[in-house]
Amino acid sequence: MAIEFLKGHGTQNDFVLLPDPDGLLDLTPSRVAALCDRQRGLGADGVLRVVRSTALGLPSEGEWFMDYRNADGSVAEMCGNGMRVFARYLTDTGLESGSEFVVGSRAGDKPVLVRPDGEVTVHMGPAAITGASVALVDGRNFSGVAVNVGNPHLVSIVEDDVAELDLRDQPRYDEDFFPEGVNLEFVNPIGEGALRMRVYERGVGETRSCGTGTVAAVAAALHLAGTDTGESTVDIPGGRVTVALDHGAATLTGPVEFVARGELFDDWWAQA
């Protein structure tokens, strides 16, 4: 059986898409990790399996479900950049005929809008402030605001230039507070309604962008300003997105680009 793939990215947060409408692929953690490996596979921050909600037996009002896996093979609840790429794939291939529809995810159904210019807006749902905690990164303790965007985040607003942080080593965090792990965002305010961010994603490491992380960053910045409503651009190493919050409910808007399509060799798939 030929296994089709596509490669795409949202602000350089890159993904391998696997069209699998009927859920027939045996998508093991080792195969996901091999696909995402930048030396022995295609290279990516994660895998997006395009599958019908009914094939997985998962409740959703949408026909299509974004089955998202981190680069280490672990299952994740949600990926904002991945959802944008996923939505564009559905419209580009005609699997969705309209520009507005719902996509299922493990963080719930997400309404999306594919814009005429190719950018995609995702209704991310609530960004809930869940407390405060501390992470140890680059030999320093960083206090942060804990935010849940369907997955866990810890956002640190810092005065030092985030570009100077060394994020190569595994951070340490409060495992009792974050039993499922946590995504860490480091944020500089750079003007009215503008932030700069770097992110360390659980199960991946530093990535050039994180959609849920940008939502968490804006939610934390607004929270510290005493509100849960506002809009901000967020500059990440991979580009720029726009996040808007209305009483804690968030939308994420940003670009999508497809790079390649092809087929995986059967022998490679079997060995992986």
Residue, then its C-alpha position, 0 to 999 in steps of 0.5 A: m500500500a502506497i503511503e502518501f505524505l505531504k510536508g507543510h509548515g505554519t510560521q516554520n512550525d513544520f509537519v508531515l501530513l499523512p492522509d488516512p481517511d479510514g484510519l488504516l495506518d498503524l501509526t506507532p510512536s516509533r514510526v512517528a519519531a522516525l518520520c520526524d527525525r531530521q537525519r533518518g526521516l522526513g524531518a518535522d516538529g510533528v505528524l498530522r494524520v488526516v482521518r475521519s472522526t468516525a474512523l477513530g470513533l471520537p465524538s466531533e461535529g466535524e467530518w475530519f479529525m486532526d490526529y496530532r503526534n509530537a516529534d517523539g511519538s507522543v500524542a498531543e491534545m492540540c496544535g494551533n499551527g498544525m490546525r492551520v496547516f490541516a485546514r488548508y489541506l482540506t480546502d486545497t484538496g476539496l475535502e472541505s468545499g467551504s471556507e468555514f468548517v469544524v475540525g475535531s481535535r483531542a482538545g475539542d472541536k475547532p471552527v476554522l476559517v480559510r481566508p482568500d489570501g491563504e491565511v487561516t484563522v482558528h477558533m482556539g477556544p478558552a485560554a484559561i489561567t490556571g495559576a503560577s509556577v517556576a521553570l529552571v532554564d539556562g541555569r536560571n529560575f523563570s517565574g511564569v503564568a500557567v495557561n491551559v489552551g487545551n494543552p499546558h503552558l507556562v509563560s514567562i514575561v522577561e525583560d532580558d532579550v529572549a534571543e539570548l536564552d540558551l534553550r538547548d538543554q531540557p528545562r526543569y519544571d514542577e512535575d506535580f503542577f504539570p504532570e503531563g509535561v508543559n510547553l514553556e514560552f519566554v516573552n518580550p513585550i515590544g510595543e503596544g499590542a506586540l510581543r516577541m516569543r521563543v518556545y520550548e515544546r514538550g516532546v519536541g524541544e525548541t521550535r520556530s513557532c507554537g500556535t497554542g504557545t502564542v495564544a498562551a503568551v497573549a493570554a498571560a500578558l493580558h492577564l498581567a495587565g488585568t484583562d482577558t480581552g485584547e489583540s496582539t501580534v506575536d513575533i516568533p523565529g518563524g514569522r508572525v501571527t495574530v492572536a485575539l482574545d475576547h473574555g478569554a476565548a481566543t482566535l489565532t490567525g497566520p500563514v500556511e505553506f506547503v513544501a512537498r508531497g510524495e510517497l513513503f517506501d514500504d520497506w522504510w515504513a515496515q522497518a520504522 
